[in-house]
Structure formats: C-alpha cells, structure tokens
Amino acid sequence: MEALLEILEELHPEIDFLTHEKLIDDKILDSFDIITLITEISEEYDVRIPVDEIAPQNFNSAQALYALIQRLLD
C-alpha cells in the first residue's frame, strides 16, 4: 500500500489518500491521472489492469485501488 500511496501523492500531494473515498466522484482524479496510475501500478506491481476493471468504483479511493491490485496479484 505504501508504494500506491506514493504514486497517488505524486499526482496530488494536497490530498489525504488514506481518508478520501470519492476521488472520482469529487473529480480529484481525471482521465490523465487514471492513465498515469495504470502505468505506474503496472510498473510497480507487475500487474496488468484489464479494461473491464477500469471503473470508478475501483479508483474512488486508495483502498479500492489497492484491493484491485491485490485481486490482480492473486
């Protein structure tokens, strides 16, 4: 989770990603951020995020995103 938080904080250092749960709904993350996240996560965790997993519920919080990563690693 630490590596994920570092990636997120590089994008938006002003956001507390441990507590914010509406990153997409509150328009904190935009489409460019999502593309950057997918690339960084792929490199950091050696996983490929399938197109059908690129959905708001998977990117709305750091916890949801980390849960997605864990599912893909299993």
N, CA, C and O atoms as a Tinker XYZ file with bonds, in Angstrom:
   296  protein
     1  N      0.834000   -1.200000    0.000000    73     2
     2  CA     0.000000    0.000000    0.000000    64     1     3
     3  C      0.874000    1.258000    0.000000    63     2     4     5
     4  O      0.482000    2.285000   -0.553000    81     3
     5  N      2.050000    1.181000    0.614000    73     3     6
     6  CA     2.938000    2.354000    0.670000    64     5     7
     7  C      3.316000    2.838000   -0.716000    63     6     8     9
     8  O      3.297000    4.039000   -0.986000    81     7
     9  N      3.658000    1.909000   -1.594000    73     7    10
    10  CA     4.049000    2.290000   -2.956000    64     9    11
    11  C      2.888000    2.955000   -3.686000    63    10    12    13
    12  O      3.083000    3.927000   -4.417000    81    11
    13  N      1.688000    2.433000   -3.490000    73    11    14
    14  CA     0.498000    3.021000   -4.107000    64    13    15
    15  C      0.271000    4.437000   -3.596000    63    14    16    17
    16  O     -0.014000    5.343000   -4.379000    81    15
    17  N      0.395000    4.633000   -2.293000    73    15    18
    18  CA     0.212000    5.969000   -1.723000    64    17    19
    19  C      1.243000    6.948000   -2.268000    63    18    20    21
    20  O      0.930000    8.113000   -2.515000    81    19
    21  N      2.455000    6.482000   -2.454000    73    19    22
    22  CA     3.493000    7.346000   -3.033000    64    21    23
    23  C      3.130000    7.759000   -4.453000    63    22    24    25
    24  O      3.307000    8.917000   -4.830000    81    23
    25  N      2.626000    6.819000   -5.237000    73    23    26
    26  CA     2.205000    7.124000   -6.610000    64    25    27
    27  C      1.090000    8.162000   -6.590000    63    26    28    29
    28  O      1.132000    9.139000   -7.339000    81    27
    29  N      0.096000    7.953000   -5.737000    73    27    30
    30  CA    -1.034000    8.882000   -5.651000    64    29    31
    31  C     -0.588000   10.262000   -5.178000    63    30    32    33
    32  O     -1.035000   11.281000   -5.705000    81    31
    33  N      0.282000   10.289000   -4.196000    73    31    34
    34  CA     0.741000   11.568000   -3.651000    64    33    35
    35  C      1.579000   12.350000   -4.648000    63    34    36    37
    36  O      1.613000   13.580000   -4.593000    81    35
    37  N      2.257000   11.655000   -5.562000    73    35    38
    38  CA     2.983000   12.351000   -6.624000    64    37    39
    39  C      2.011000   13.088000   -7.544000    63    38    40    41
    40  O      2.317000   14.169000   -8.048000    81    39
    41  N      0.845000   12.496000   -7.754000    73    39    42
    42  CA    -0.163000   13.123000   -8.615000    64    41    43
    43  C     -0.835000   14.318000   -7.933000    63    42    44    45
    44  O     -1.017000   15.375000   -8.537000    81    43
    45  N     -1.198000   14.124000   -6.664000    73    43    46
    46  CA    -1.935000   15.159000   -5.925000    64    45    47
    47  C     -1.457000   15.205000   -4.468000    63    46    48    49
    48  O     -2.088000   14.620000   -3.587000    81    47
    49  N     -0.355000   15.893000   -4.221000    73    47    50
    50  CA     0.189000   15.925000   -2.853000    64    49    51
    51  C     -0.732000   16.598000   -1.832000    63    50    52    53
    52  O     -0.550000   16.425000   -0.627000    81    51
    53  N     -1.701000   17.349000   -2.301000    73    51    54
    54  CA    -2.600000   18.066000   -1.382000    64    53    55
    55  C     -3.737000   17.192000   -0.834000    63    54    56    57
    56  O     -4.487000   17.645000    0.030000    81    55
    57  N     -3.876000   15.969000   -1.311000    73    55    58
    58  CA    -4.981000   15.088000   -0.915000    64    57    59
    59  C     -4.503000   14.059000    0.112000    63    58    60    61
    60  O     -3.410000   13.506000   -0.006000    81    59
    61  N     -5.346000   13.813000    1.124000    73    59    62
    62  CA    -5.083000   12.743000    2.089000    64    61    63
    63  C     -5.730000   11.467000    1.551000    63    62    64    65
    64  O     -6.923000   11.237000    1.746000    81    63
    65  N     -4.948000   10.657000    0.887000    73    63    66
    66  CA    -5.473000    9.468000    0.225000    64    65    67
    67  C     -5.877000    8.368000    1.194000    63    66    68    69
    68  O     -6.587000    7.443000    0.801000    81    67
    69  N     -5.450000    8.440000    2.436000    73    67    70
    70  CA    -5.874000    7.432000    3.416000    64    69    71
    71  C     -7.327000    7.618000    3.822000    63    70    72    73
    72  O     -7.985000    6.657000    4.220000    81    71
    73  N     -7.834000    8.836000    3.727000    73    71    74
    74  CA    -9.205000    9.089000    4.188000    64    73    75
    75  C    -10.174000    9.457000    3.072000    63    74    76    77
    76  O    -11.383000    9.285000    3.235000    81    75
    77  N     -9.686000    9.950000    1.963000    73    75    78
    78  CA   -10.589000   10.389000    0.893000    64    77    79
    79  C    -11.138000    9.190000    0.140000    63    78    80    81
    80  O    -10.379000    8.335000   -0.316000    81    79
    81  N    -12.461000    9.126000    0.011000    73    79    82
    82  CA   -13.102000    7.958000   -0.589000    64    81    83
    83  C    -13.916000    8.274000   -1.833000    63    82    84    85
    84  O    -14.684000    7.432000   -2.298000    81    83
    85  N    -13.760000    9.480000   -2.380000    73    83    86
    86  CA   -14.522000    9.856000   -3.571000    64    85    87
    87  C    -13.606000   10.556000   -4.568000    63    86    88    89
    88  O    -13.903000   11.660000   -5.024000    81    87
    89  N    -12.511000    9.920000   -4.899000    73    87    90
    90  CA   -11.517000   10.530000   -5.781000    64    89    91
    91  C    -12.071000   10.788000   -7.177000    63    90    92    93
    92  O    -11.752000   11.805000   -7.793000    81    91
    93  N    -12.888000    9.886000   -7.672000    73    91    94
    94  CA   -13.509000   10.065000   -8.982000    64    93    95
    95  C    -14.738000   10.956000   -8.850000    63    94    96    97
    96  O    -14.898000   11.912000   -9.609000    81    95
    97  N    -15.606000   10.645000   -7.890000    73    95    98
    98  CA   -16.845000   11.403000   -7.704000    64    97    99
    99  C    -16.582000   12.879000   -7.447000    63    98   100   101
   100  O    -17.338000   13.733000   -7.909000    81    99
   101  N    -15.519000   13.188000   -6.715000    73    99   102
   102  CA   -15.181000   14.581000   -6.408000    64   101   103
   103  C    -14.261000   15.206000   -7.460000    63   102   104   105
   104  O    -13.766000   16.320000   -7.292000    81   103
   105  N    -14.049000   14.470000   -8.537000    73   103   106
   106  CA   -13.232000   14.940000   -9.669000    64   105   107
   107  C    -11.795000   15.312000   -9.288000    63   106   108   109
   108  O    -11.207000   16.237000   -9.849000    81   107
   109  N    -11.250000   14.576000   -8.329000    73   107   110
   110  CA    -9.844000   14.764000   -7.954000    64   109   111
   111  C     -8.962000   14.069000   -8.987000    63   110   112   113
   112  O     -7.957000   14.619000   -9.438000    81   111
   113  N     -9.354000   12.857000   -9.350000    73   111   114
   114  CA    -8.630000   12.135000  -10.392000    64   113   115
   115  C     -9.348000   12.320000  -11.717000    63   114   116   117
   116  O    -10.553000   12.093000  -11.822000    81   115
   117  N     -8.596000   12.734000  -12.726000    73   115   118
   118  CA    -9.174000   12.864000  -14.063000    64   117   119
   119  C     -8.642000   11.745000  -14.960000    63   118   120   121
   120  O     -7.909000   10.869000  -14.502000    81   119
   121  N     -9.011000   11.780000  -16.216000    73   119   122
   122  CA    -8.626000   10.688000  -17.125000    64   121   123
   123  C     -7.108000   10.580000  -17.287000    63   122   124   125
   124  O     -6.575000    9.477000  -17.414000    81   123
   125  N     -6.419000   11.710000  -17.283000    73   123   126
   126  CA    -4.953000   11.660000  -17.381000    64   125   127
   127  C     -4.341000   11.026000  -16.135000    63   126   128   129
   128  O     -3.373000   10.271000  -16.228000    81   127
   129  N     -4.908000   11.335000  -14.971000    73   127   130
   130  CA    -4.445000   10.715000  -13.726000    64   129   131
   131  C     -4.653000    9.202000  -13.767000    63   130   132   133
   132  O     -3.793000    8.439000  -13.326000    81   131
   133  N     -5.789000    8.776000  -14.293000    73   131   134
   134  CA    -6.093000    7.343000  -14.356000    64   133   135
   135  C     -5.072000    6.634000  -15.258000    63   134   136   137
   136  O     -4.573000    5.564000  -14.913000    81   135
   137  N     -4.773000    7.228000  -16.394000    73   135   138
   138  CA    -3.783000    6.635000  -17.299000    64   137   139
   139  C     -2.425000    6.553000  -16.613000    63   138   140   141
   140  O     -1.739000    5.535000  -16.700000    81   139
   141  N     -2.042000    7.623000  -15.934000    73   139   142
   142  CA    -0.778000    7.627000  -15.197000    64   141   143
   143  C     -0.776000    6.544000  -14.126000    63   142   144   145
   144  O      0.203000    5.811000  -13.982000    81   143
   145  N     -1.867000    6.444000  -13.379000    73   143   146
   146  CA    -1.979000    5.416000  -12.329000    64   145   147
   147  C     -1.842000    4.016000  -12.906000    63   146   148   149
   148  O     -1.116000    3.187000  -12.359000    81   147
   149  N     -2.528000    3.750000  -13.998000    73   147   150
   150  CA    -2.474000    2.419000  -14.606000    64   149   151
   151  C     -1.039000    2.081000  -14.997000    63   150   152   153
   152  O     -0.570000    0.967000  -14.764000    81   151
   153  N     -0.354000    3.040000  -15.588000    73   151   154
   154  CA     1.035000    2.822000  -15.996000    64   153   155
   155  C      1.939000    2.591000  -14.792000    63   154   156   157
   156  O      2.727000    1.645000  -14.771000    81   155
   157  N      1.824000    3.463000  -13.788000    73   155   158
   158  CA     2.670000    3.359000  -12.595000    64   157   159
   159  C      2.399000    2.063000  -11.820000    63   158   160   161
   160  O      3.328000    1.412000  -11.343000    81   159
   161  N      1.132000    1.702000  -11.700000    73   159   162
   162  CA     0.769000    0.470000  -10.982000    64   161   163
   163  C      1.311000   -0.744000  -11.730000    63   162   164   165
   164  O      1.830000   -1.676000  -11.117000    81   163
   165  N      1.190000   -0.730000  -13.049000    73   163   166
   166  CA     1.719000   -1.841000  -13.855000    64   165   167
   167  C      3.210000   -2.021000  -13.631000    63   166   168   169
   168  O      3.697000   -3.144000  -13.498000    81   167
   169  N      3.933000   -0.907000  -13.591000    73   167   170
   170  CA     5.378000   -0.974000  -13.384000    64   169   171
   171  C      5.738000   -1.383000  -11.955000    63   170   172   173
   172  O      6.617000   -2.218000  -11.745000    81   171
   173  N      5.059000   -0.796000  -10.988000    73   171   174
   174  CA     5.387000   -1.040000   -9.581000    64   173   175
   175  C      5.000000   -2.441000   -9.121000    63   174   176   177
   176  O      5.767000   -3.101000   -8.420000    81   175
   177  N      3.812000   -2.895000   -9.514000    73   175   178
   178  CA     3.284000   -4.169000   -9.007000    64   177   179
   179  C      3.356000   -5.309000  -10.024000    63   178   180   181
   180  O      3.010000   -6.447000   -9.708000    81   179
   181  N      3.807000   -5.003000  -11.250000    73   179   182
   182  CA     3.903000   -6.005000  -12.304000    64   181   183
   183  C      2.558000   -6.692000  -12.544000    63   182   184   185
   184  O      2.474000   -7.918000  -12.613000    81   183
   185  N      1.514000   -5.879000  -12.669000    73   183   186
   186  CA     0.176000   -6.378000  -12.989000    64   185   187
   187  C     -0.358000   -5.588000  -14.174000    63   186   188   189
   188  O      0.069000   -4.462000  -14.431000    81   187
   189  N     -1.288000   -6.187000  -14.884000    73   187   190
   190  CA    -1.964000   -5.519000  -15.985000    64   189   191
   191  C     -3.411000   -5.311000  -15.565000    63   190   192   193
   192  O     -4.092000   -6.261000  -15.179000    81   191
   193  N     -3.877000   -4.079000  -15.639000    73   191   194
   194  CA    -5.264000   -3.783000  -15.269000    64   193   195
   195  C     -6.128000   -3.932000  -16.520000    63   194   196   197
   196  O     -5.992000   -3.156000  -17.465000    81   195
   197  N     -7.017000   -4.931000  -16.526000    73   195   198
   198  CA    -7.879000   -5.146000  -17.691000    64   197   199
   199  C     -8.854000   -3.974000  -17.877000    63   198   200   201
   200  O     -9.207000   -3.286000  -16.918000    81   199
   201  N     -9.271000   -3.767000  -19.101000    73   199   202
   202  CA   -10.175000   -2.660000  -19.425000    64   201   203
   203  C    -11.450000   -2.718000  -18.590000    63   202   204   205
   204  O    -11.937000   -1.680000  -18.141000    81   203
   205  N    -11.992000   -3.904000  -18.375000    73   203   206
   206  CA   -13.247000   -4.003000  -17.626000    64   205   207
   207  C    -13.082000   -3.667000  -16.139000    63   206   208   209
   208  O    -14.080000   -3.506000  -15.436000    81   207
   209  N    -11.849000   -3.559000  -15.650000    73   207   210
   210  CA   -11.608000   -3.170000  -14.261000    64   209   211
   211  C    -11.374000   -1.662000  -14.122000    63   210   212   213
   212  O    -11.268000   -1.149000  -13.008000    81   211
   213  N    -11.295000   -0.959000  -15.247000    73   211   214
   214  CA   -11.110000    0.495000  -15.203000    64   213   215
   215  C    -12.491000    1.118000  -15.045000    63   214   216   217
   216  O    -13.114000    1.571000  -16.005000    81   215
   217  N    -12.944000    1.122000  -13.789000    73   215   218
   218  CA   -14.277000    1.602000  -13.439000    64   217   219
   219  C    -14.168000    2.498000  -12.207000    63   218   220   221
   220  O    -13.280000    2.310000  -11.376000    81   219
   221  N    -15.073000    3.470000  -12.091000    73   219   222
   222  CA   -14.983000    4.417000  -10.965000    64   221   223
   223  C    -14.871000    3.758000   -9.595000    63   222   224   225
   224  O    -14.118000    4.237000   -8.748000    81   223
   225  N    -15.595000    2.684000   -9.361000    73   223   226
   226  CA   -15.562000    2.057000   -8.035000    64   225   227
   227  C    -14.173000    1.522000   -7.693000    63   226   228   229
   228  O    -13.839000    1.390000   -6.516000    81   227
   229  N    -13.361000    1.214000   -8.699000    73   227   230
   230  CA   -12.009000    0.710000   -8.435000    64   229   231
   231  C    -10.985000    1.817000   -8.238000    63   230   232   233
   232  O     -9.866000    1.556000   -7.796000    81   231
   233  N    -11.359000    3.050000   -8.562000    73   231   234
   234  CA   -10.417000    4.167000   -8.483000    64   233   235
   235  C    -10.900000    5.274000   -7.542000    63   234   236   237
   236  O    -10.273000    6.331000   -7.474000    81   235
   237  N    -11.987000    5.055000   -6.824000    73   235   238
   238  CA   -12.569000    6.101000   -5.977000    64   237   239
   239  C    -11.809000    6.315000   -4.678000    63   238   240   241
   240  O    -11.963000    7.354000   -4.036000    81   239
   241  N    -10.995000    5.350000   -4.283000    73   239   242
   242  CA   -10.200000    5.505000   -3.056000    64   241   243
   243  C     -8.929000    4.682000   -3.182000    63   242   244   245
   244  O     -8.836000    3.772000   -4.005000    81   243
   245  N     -7.962000    5.017000   -2.358000    73   243   246
   246  CA    -6.714000    4.244000   -2.343000    64   245   247
   247  C     -7.001000    2.802000   -1.922000    63   246   248   249
   248  O     -6.392000    1.864000   -2.436000    81   247
   249  N     -7.925000    2.637000   -0.993000    73   247   250
   250  CA    -8.263000    1.287000   -0.520000    64   249   251
   251  C     -8.871000    0.450000   -1.643000    63   250   252   253
   252  O     -8.530000   -0.722000   -1.802000    81   251
   253  N     -9.775000    1.054000   -2.424000    73   251   254
   254  CA   -10.392000    0.327000   -3.538000    64   253   255
   255  C     -9.348000   -0.022000   -4.591000    63   254   256   257
   256  O     -9.366000   -1.115000   -5.157000    81   255
   257  N     -8.459000    0.893000   -4.845000    73   255   258
   258  CA    -7.409000    0.664000   -5.826000    64   257   259
   259  C     -6.453000   -0.430000   -5.356000    63   258   260   261
   260  O     -6.028000   -1.273000   -6.146000    81   259
   261  N     -6.120000   -0.412000   -4.073000    73   259   262
   262  CA    -5.237000   -1.440000   -3.534000    64   261   263
   263  C     -5.926000   -2.809000   -3.547000    63   262   264   265
   264  O     -5.278000   -3.826000   -3.793000    81   263
   265  N     -7.230000   -2.834000   -3.285000    73   263   266
   266  CA    -7.977000   -4.092000   -3.354000    64   265   267
   267  C     -7.950000   -4.641000   -4.780000    63   266   268   269
   268  O     -7.830000   -5.850000   -4.979000    81   267
   269  N     -8.060000   -3.761000   -5.762000    73   267   270
   270  CA    -7.973000   -4.183000   -7.170000    64   269   271
   271  C     -6.596000   -4.790000   -7.441000    63   270   272   273
   272  O     -6.490000   -5.851000   -8.058000    81   271
   273  N     -5.568000   -4.129000   -6.988000    73   271   274
   274  CA    -4.202000   -4.638000   -7.187000    64   273   275
   275  C     -4.051000   -6.010000   -6.554000    63   274   276   277
   276  O     -3.479000   -6.914000   -7.163000    81   275
   277  N     -4.558000   -6.175000   -5.340000    73   275   278
   278  CA    -4.464000   -7.465000   -4.658000    64   277   279
   279  C     -5.194000   -8.558000   -5.409000    63   278   280   281
   280  O     -4.704000   -9.683000   -5.506000    81   279
   281  N     -6.384000   -8.231000   -5.950000    73   279   282
   282  CA    -7.135000   -9.228000   -6.741000    64   281   283
   283  C     -6.334000   -9.633000   -7.979000    63   282   284   285
   284  O     -6.295000  -10.806000   -8.349000    81   283
   285  N     -5.699000   -8.648000   -8.611000    73   283   286
   286  CA    -4.944000   -8.949000   -9.828000    64   285   287
   287  C     -3.674000   -9.738000   -9.535000    63   286   288   289
   288  O     -3.208000  -10.501000  -10.381000    81   287
   289  N     -3.120000   -9.562000   -8.357000    73   287   290
   290  CA    -1.918000  -10.302000   -7.976000    64   289   291
   291  C     -2.219000  -11.754000   -7.624000    63   290   292   293
   292  O     -1.341000  -12.611000   -7.728000    81   291
   293  N     -3.457000  -12.040000   -7.206000    73   291   294
   294  CA    -3.817000  -13.403000   -6.797000    64   293   295
   295  C     -4.023000  -14.344000   -7.948000    63   294   296
   296  O     -4.328000  -15.518000   -7.738000    81   295
